[in-house]
């Protein structure tokens, strides 16, 4: 089981029937006022080239880990904590896609 953190990365172990192009998953924790973090599960076609297949929001780390294991075969010990550079890369891309208020 990964240590408590809000930014995790893992390579896909099992090719998904519904998403065969996905090769890597990021669980990116987002702070929510007065609540536990929610997780953006980001599906990558190519993590090194930052090619994203899609994403969805999951409420809670346990649920996000179970979802990734069920759909992509990622076991708890296969997650690694992301580096600060990786976190900043994703965070800046999330912020740059925000819609204007």
N, C-alpha and C positions, 0 to 999 in steps of 0.2 A: 504494500500500500504506500502511495506517495506520502511524503510529509505534508502537513497542512500548508497550503500555499494557494495563491489565486491565479497562477499562470503555469500551466503544464503543457508538455509536448510529448507526442508518441507517434511512431510510425504504425501504420495499419498492418495487422497480422493476417486478417482474412478479407479477401475482396468481397465487397457488398454486392449482392444481386441487384440492388436498386441504385447503387452509386459506385459502379466499377472503376471509375477514374480516380477515386480518392486514394491517396497514398499516405497521408499524414493528418493528424488531428491536433488542434490546439484547444485547450480549455482556458478561456480568458476570463478571469474574474472581474466583475464590474460591481463597484460599490453602490449600494442602494441605501438611501437615508433611513436610519432606524431599523434596518433589516440586515439579515445575512446577505453575503454577496450572491448575485446571480451569475451564471456562466454562459458566455457566448461560446458555443461549440462550433469551431471553424474547421471546415473540411477543405483540405488542400489537395489540388491535383499535383502541384510541385511546390514544396515548401521553400526550396532554395531560390526559386524564381518568383515566389510570392503569387502563384496562380491559385486562386481560390475557387472551389467548386460551389460553395454555399455555406450557410451557417444557420443556426437556430439557437434560441434562448432556452436555458434550462435553469430551473429553480433549485439550486443546491448542488454541492460537489458530489455527494453520494449518487444522486440521480444522474449526473453527467458522466461519472465513471461507469455506472451500470449501463447507460445508453451506449457508450463507446465500446464496452466489452461485448454487449449483445450484437451490435451492428458490425463492428470491425474487428472483434476478437482481441482487443487490447487488454492485457492482463494488468492488474494493479501495480505489479513491480516493474512494468515496462515504461511507465511515465517518468519523465525527468522534469526538473524545475527549469524553467526558461531563464536565459541570461537577461541581464538588464537591457542589452542591445536588442535582443529579440522582442522583449516587452515593449520597448520604445517604438520599434518598427511597426508593430501591430497597433499600438495605441495611437500613433500619429495617423495611420491609415483609417482607423475608426473615426477619429476626430475630423479628418479631412472629408469624410463622406457624410458628416452631419448636415441635415437640411437647415437652411436659415430660419431663424425664429420669426 
